[in-house]
Amino acid sequence: MILRRITQHVKDQNWFAVGLDFLIVVIGILIAFQITNWNENNSHHNAYLQALERLDNEISSNLTVLEVLDKTINKELMVVQSGLDALITCTSGQDSIEAVNAAMSETRGVRGLYVRTTALAELTTNPILLSEQSNTVRARFADLLFYHQIADETLTPFQPNPIVTRPAPSSTLAIKSAEKYTGEYFGIDYEVFRYPIALNVAMEKACQDLELQKWLHSWEAWHTNVLILVSKLQHEYKETQALLRQLK
């Protein structure tokens, strides 16, 4: 319809009307572009808010995991350190033997630091989500990602393998009859039978086994380092979560 009007006005040499028609067309196009841009910007901002919500949920989940990990490692460390102290001081008696046996039971595996980073990765790599962030927000997310990377690069190369670090078979240790063991793994309860390793000699001889001391010490050193990184990540998570609360 507008094209017919312009054609007719040209035929009539009504240049004012032609100019007015062109102006109407241009204004219409500009309005259409403006609406499109507004819709696009609104869509990007909504996507950003949803991404922030996912990060908030991810952090809450990770904080719960780290809290449980912190308590578990501290509890296990008390047992292992008690057994290690008995070996170092070469304290004789049944209590010392039981302390070492309990320590060896705790060290049949190691605790790692495993947290989710999907939402954080999205906010630090997606160009659209990055464009929605202020310099302060972008710096906070970058810091959190940085400390995740430090934790991963620090722990991964040095995580001890219990099969490798365990002392070689000797008369100091013996494999005892299988015992029922129950535990929890990522939200599921399980029950298995395990063959525990225990001292097969008196403490006076066991404390001379340096490989046994090295085994317990390697486990202890590793898990104290994990606790340091857990504490740092907990701090960074709480700082990030405080910022997220301000953005909502």
C-alpha positions in Angstrom: 0.0 0.0 0.0 2.8 2.4 0.9 4.5 1.6 -2.4 1.4 2.5 -4.4 1.1 5.8 -2.5 4.7 6.6 -3.3 4.3 5.7 -7.0 1.1 7.8 -7.2 2.8 10.8 -5.6 5.7 10.5 -7.9 3.4 10.5 -10.9 1.6 13.5 -9.4 5.0 15.1 -8.8 3.9 15.7 -5.2 7.4 15.7 -3.8 6.4 16.7 -0.4 4.1 13.7 -0.1 6.9 11.5 -1.5 9.3 12.8 1.1 6.8 12.3 3.8 6.2 8.7 2.6 9.9 7.9 2.7 10.1 9.4 6.1 7.4 7.2 7.4 9.1 4.1 5.9 12.5 5.1 7.5 10.9 5.7 10.8 9.0 2.4 10.6 12.3 0.5 9.9 14.1 2.3 12.7 11.3 1.4 15.1 11.4 -2.2 14.0 15.2 -2.3 14.5 14.7 -0.8 18.0 12.1 -3.3 19.0 14.3 -6.2 17.7 17.3 -4.8 19.6 15.2 -4.4 22.8 13.9 -7.9 22.5 17.4 -9.3 21.9 18.9 -7.3 24.9 16.0 -8.4 27.1 16.6 -12.0 26.0 20.3 -11.7 26.8 19.6 -10.2 30.2 17.1 -12.9 31.1 19.6 -15.6 30.0 22.2 -13.9 32.2 19.9 -13.9 35.2 19.2 -17.6 34.7 22.9 -18.2 34.5 23.5 -16.4 37.8 20.8 -18.5 39.4 22.5 -21.7 38.1 25.8 -20.5 39.6 24.2 -19.7 42.9 22.8 -23.2 43.0 26.1 -24.7 42.0 27.9 -22.9 44.7 25.4 -23.9 47.4 25.8 -27.6 46.3 29.6 -27.3 46.3 29.6 -25.7 49.8 27.6 -28.6 51.1 30.1 -31.0 49.5 33.1 -29.2 51.0 31.6 -29.0 54.4 31.1 -32.7 54.5 34.6 -33.3 53.1 36.1 -31.0 55.7 34.5 -32.9 58.6 35.3 -36.3 57.1 39.0 -35.5 56.5 39.4 -34.0 60.0 37.8 -37.0 61.6 40.1 -39.4 59.6 43.2 -37.3 60.3 42.7 -37.7 64.0 42.8 -41.5 63.6 45.8 -41.5 61.3 47.8 -39.0 63.3 47.1 -41.0 66.4 48.6 -44.1 64.7 51.5 -42.2 63.3 52.3 -40.7 66.8 52.3 -44.2 68.2 54.9 -45.3 65.6 57.0 -42.2 66.0 57.2 -42.4 69.8 57.4 -46.2 69.6 54.9 -46.5 72.5 54.3 -50.1 73.4 51.0 -51.7 74.4 47.7 -52.8 73.0 46.3 -49.3 72.7 49.2 -48.3 70.4 48.7 -51.4 68.3 45.0 -50.6 67.9 45.8 -47.0 67.0 48.1 -48.1 64.2 45.7 -50.7 62.9 42.9 -48.0 62.9 45.2 -45.7 61.0 46.0 -48.3 58.3 42.3 -48.9 57.9 41.7 -45.2 57.2 44.5 -45.0 54.7 43.2 -47.7 52.3 41.9 -44.8 50.1 42.4 -41.1 49.6 40.0 -38.1 49.6 39.9 -35.9 46.5 38.5 -32.5 45.9 35.7 -32.8 43.4 33.3 -29.9 42.8 31.0 -28.9 39.9 32.1 -26.0 37.7 29.6 -26.1 34.8 27.7 -22.9 35.7 31.0 -21.1 36.4 32.5 -22.2 33.1 29.4 -20.9 31.2 29.6 -17.5 32.8 33.4 -17.1 32.1 33.3 -18.3 28.5 30.0 -17.3 26.9 30.4 -14.0 25.0 26.7 -13.0 25.6 26.9 -13.6 29.3 30.3 -11.9 29.6 28.8 -8.8 27.9 26.2 -8.5 30.6 28.8 -8.4 33.4 30.3 -5.4 35.0 34.1 -5.3 35.6 33.6 -6.2 39.3 31.4 -9.2 38.5 33.7 -10.4 35.8 36.7 -10.1 38.1 35.0 -12.1 40.9 34.1 -14.9 38.5 37.6 -15.0 37.1 39.1 -15.2 40.6 36.8 -18.1 41.5 37.8 -19.9 38.3 41.5 -19.2 39.0 41.3 -20.8 42.4 39.5 -23.8 41.0 42.4 -24.2 38.5 44.9 -23.9 41.3 43.2 -26.6 43.3 43.1 -28.9 40.3 46.7 -28.3 39.2 48.0 -28.6 42.8 46.2 -31.8 43.7 46.1 -33.8 40.5 49.9 -34.4 40.0 50.5 -35.2 43.7 47.5 -37.3 44.7 49.0 -40.4 46.3 48.0 -43.9 45.0 47.3 -46.1 48.0 48.4 -49.2 46.0 51.8 -47.6 45.2 52.5 -45.9 48.5 51.4 -48.9 50.6 54.4 -50.7 52.2 55.6 -53.8 50.4 54.5 -57.1 51.9 56.6 -57.9 55.0 56.4 -59.8 58.3 55.3 -56.5 59.9 51.8 -56.6 58.5 49.2 -59.3 58.1 45.9 -59.6 56.2 43.1 -60.4 58.7 39.7 -62.0 58.1 37.1 -60.1 56.2 34.9 -57.7 58.1 31.7 -56.0 57.1 32.1 -52.4 56.2 29.3 -49.8 55.6 29.6 -46.3 54.3 28.1 -43.6 52.1 29.2 -42.6 48.6 27.7 -39.6 46.8 24.4 -40.0 48.5 24.1 -43.8 48.4 24.7 -46.2 51.3 26.7 -49.3 50.7 27.8 -52.4 52.5 30.9 -54.5 51.5 33.3 -57.0 53.1 36.9 -56.0 53.4 40.1 -57.7 54.4 41.8 -55.3 56.9 45.6 -55.0 57.2 46.9 -55.1 60.7 50.2 -55.3 62.6 51.7 -58.8 62.9 54.5 -57.9 65.3 54.9 -56.0 68.6 55.1 -52.2 68.6 58.8 -52.4 69.4 59.4 -53.9 65.9 56.6 -52.2 64.1 58.0 -48.7 64.9 61.3 -49.7 63.1 59.4 -50.2 59.9 60.1 -46.8 58.1 58.0 -47.8 55.1 55.0 -48.1 57.3 55.6 -44.6 58.8 56.2 -43.2 55.3 52.8 -44.7 54.2 50.9 -43.0 57.0 52.8 -39.8 56.7 52.2 -39.5 52.9 48.4 -39.9 53.5 48.5 -37.4 56.4 50.4 -34.8 54.4 48.1 -35.1 51.4 44.9 -34.6 53.3 46.2 -31.6 55.3 46.9 -30.0 51.9 43.4 -30.9 50.7 42.0 -29.1 53.8 43.9 -25.9 53.0 42.4 -25.9 49.5 38.9 -26.7 50.8 39.2 -23.7 53.2 40.2 -21.4 50.3 37.5 -22.5 48.0 34.9 -22.1 50.8 36.0 -18.5 51.2 35.9 -17.8 47.5 32.4 -19.4 47.2 31.0 -17.3 50.0 32.5 -14.1 48.5 30.9 -15.0 45.1 27.6 -15.9 46.7 27.5 -12.6 48.5 27.9 -10.7 45.2 25.3 -12.8 43.6 22.8 -11.8 46.3 23.5 -8.2 45.5 22.8 -8.8 41.8 19.3 -10.2 42.3 
